[in-house]
Structures are given as structure tokens and as C-alpha cells.
Amino acid sequence: MKKGDKVTIYEDPITKERLEGEAILVKLIDEDCGRWEEGTMQRWKVRFLNEIMNEFERSILVKP
């Protein structure tokens, strides 16, 4: 994943439960927040597509 990529954000990124929405990756905060069978968790600043000014920190599961 790289800055500018469009991703789908879930409240629970491992099970993909509780969809939050589509977002653009703004800045990588931590590239390895943990590892699971499904992949590696990364922490990013994101901007949701329906938000013009606000950025939020979210965890994103990156599959191998």
C-alpha cells in the first residue's frame, strides 16, 4: 500500500465487520502493528471520501 491508494475501512479490519467507508491513504504512521494469518496490520492517516478537510488514524490489514 502507498500514499494516495483508495481503500475500504472497517471498524474491525481483520473480520471486515462494520464498514466505515472508502478512504484515501494520506500518511503511513506504523507499517507493522501486528501480524495475523490474514496479513500485517498497518496504521495510517486516512481521509474519507465524504470528508474534505478531516484526517483520521485507522488500522488497515495488508494481505501478503
C-alpha positions as a LaTeX table, in Angstrom:
\begin{tabular}{lrrr}
\hline
Residue & $x$ (\AA) & $y$ (\AA) & $z$ (\AA) \\
\hline
Met1 & 0.00 & 0.00 & 0.00 \\
Lys2 & 1.15 & 3.51 & $-0.71$ \\
Lys3 & 0.09 & 7.09 & $-0.14$ \\
Gly4 & $-2.84$ & 8.00 & $-2.38$ \\
Asp5 & $-4.27$ & 4.48 & $-2.61$ \\
Lys6 & $-8.04$ & 4.15 & $-2.16$ \\
Val7 & $-9.03$ & 1.59 & 0.50 \\
Thr8 & $-12.13$ & 0.30 & 2.26 \\
Ile9 & $-12.09$ & 0.97 & 6.01 \\
Tyr10 & $-13.77$ & $-1.32$ & 8.55 \\
Glu11 & $-14.09$ & $-0.84$ & 12.31 \\
Asp12 & $-12.67$ & $-4.37$ & 12.58 \\
Pro13 & $-10.15$ & $-4.76$ & 9.74 \\
Ile14 & $-9.46$ & $-8.45$ & 10.47 \\
Thr15 & $-13.06$ & $-9.70$ & 10.23 \\
Lys16 & $-14.16$ & $-6.85$ & 7.91 \\
Glu17 & $-17.13$ & $-6.11$ & 10.13 \\
Arg18 & $-18.83$ & $-2.71$ & 10.47 \\
Leu19 & $-17.96$ & $-0.87$ & 7.27 \\
Glu20 & $-16.84$ & 2.75 & 7.82 \\
Gly21 & $-16.39$ & 3.70 & 4.17 \\
Glu22 & $-13.92$ & 4.41 & 1.38 \\
Ala23 & $-10.81$ & 6.46 & 2.16 \\
Ile24 & $-7.56$ & 7.69 & 0.64 \\
Leu25 & $-4.26$ & 6.84 & 2.36 \\
Val26 & $-2.57$ & 10.07 & 3.46 \\
Lys27 & 0.41 & 9.12 & 5.66 \\
Leu28 & 1.86 & 5.86 & 6.99 \\
Ile29 & 2.21 & 6.02 & 10.77 \\
Asp30 & 3.32 & 2.44 & 11.60 \\
Glu31 & 3.98 & $-0.23$ & 8.98 \\
Asp32 & 3.83 & $-3.20$ & 11.40 \\
Cys33 & 1.27 & $-3.01$ & 14.21 \\
Gly34 & 0.94 & $-6.78$ & 14.40 \\
Arg35 & 0.76 & $-9.88$ & 12.28 \\
Trp36 & $-2.06$ & $-12.34$ & 11.77 \\
Glu37 & $-2.62$ & $-15.26$ & 9.41 \\
Glu38 & $-4.57$ & $-12.84$ & 7.22 \\
Gly39 & $-1.68$ & $-10.34$ & 6.92 \\
Thr40 & 0.08 & $-7.42$ & 8.61 \\
Met41 & $-1.71$ & $-4.55$ & 10.32 \\
Gln42 & $-0.60$ & $-1.04$ & 9.39 \\
Arg43 & $-1.62$ & 2.28 & 10.95 \\
Trp44 & $-2.39$ & 5.13 & 8.51 \\
Lys45 & $-3.76$ & 8.64 & 8.47 \\
Val46 & $-6.68$ & 8.49 & 6.06 \\
Arg47 & $-9.16$ & 10.92 & 4.53 \\
Phe48 & $-12.63$ & 9.51 & 3.95 \\
Leu49 & $-14.06$ & 10.31 & 0.52 \\
Asn50 & $-17.00$ & 12.16 & 2.08 \\
Glu51 & $-14.65$ & 14.33 & 4.22 \\
Ile52 & $-12.83$ & 17.23 & 2.60 \\
Met53 & $-10.63$ & 18.52 & 5.43 \\
Asn54 & $-10.50$ & 15.93 & 8.22 \\
Glu55 & $-7.95$ & 13.15 & 8.55 \\
Phe56 & $-8.31$ & 10.16 & 10.85 \\
Glu57 & $-5.98$ & 7.41 & 12.06 \\
Arg58 & $-7.10$ & 3.92 & 11.14 \\
Ser59 & $-5.67$ & 0.39 & 11.16 \\
Ile60 & $-5.62$ & $-1.41$ & 7.84 \\
Leu61 & $-4.95$ & $-5.08$ & 7.22 \\
Val62 & $-2.44$ & $-5.60$ & 4.41 \\
Lys63 & $-2.65$ & $-9.05$ & 2.87 \\
Pro64 & 0.56 & $-10.72$ & 1.68 \\
\hline
\end{tabular}
